[in-house]
Amino acid sequence: MKNSNNTYVYSEIFDSVQGEGHYAGFPSAWLRLFLCNLQCNGFGQDDPTDPSTYKLPYKDFDAVELNRLEELPVWEYGCDSSYSWSKKFKHLQHRKTSREIADLVRAEFANEWNGGKWLDRHMCFTGGEPLMKHAQLCTMEIMRHWFDDEDYPLFVTYESNGTQIPGPEFIDFWKDARDRMGVELFISCSPKLWNVAGETTRKAIKPETVARYLDFSSNGQLKFVVNGSQACWDELDSTIARFRQAGVDWPIWIMPVGATVEGQKLLDGDVARMAYQRGYKVSARVHTYLWGNLIGV
Ligand code: SF4
């Protein structure tokens, strides 16, 4: 591919395991792109539906003196990745061309066992929101570089909030990657519930948009974060019915709210019980159990 001069802003590149859902436990390379169209300030709040009661420590935190994202704490309230979209953390982001990013991802996972080859390693594009327009462009360019290198990931996930419309070039690219290059594209779609994330249903729940992903992905999942309230379970049931009606038949995964180990322990057993009784799959955040409350794992 001809080198593009476009540069893209990203928060993090790291190598770890996938901690959630279908690919949990897979060795995974990560690119966290900057910007999101939602804020999800309701996570972890006593009443996610009442913004006047929110505690939002990321807003009060003084990040001016910080040099690295890894120095930030993991927030218990609001989006646990606010550093990947809030303008106040912009100075901690990186800006590079897609070729540079592609090389940095490979350098991050290269070790004595893989010699810098993808082998069975899974690639995860996350955010922020990795299906925003600029992120669609960036990730296609990165994949094209790896195709040119004749060494590319065979399993690729986008961790999306399911609100972004895929462009025609993006759809054709992934159809071709699937049909000609044998890449399995997985859309991990996590729609945000009003009673959990505090995002309005009109803005955050887009079943018809997610149905478009069926056309060019190989597989996917619907992953819902829940807080155990009755209102949340009721909203979950009606939301899933809307996705099913739109033709999205992917498995349902349920995760307890709580970005930290302590936060998850308050709820995880109860939420898991309610979820499996309804026939849904249960997901923990394996990386937080393994490595604690850290950014970049
Ligand atoms: S969609 Fe994800 S990254 Fe965006 S604000 Fe919500 S939780 Fe954070």
Residues whose N, C-alpha, C, O or C-beta is under 5 A from the ligand:
A	BS01	SF4	C36 L38 Q39 C40 C79 S81 G127 G128 N161
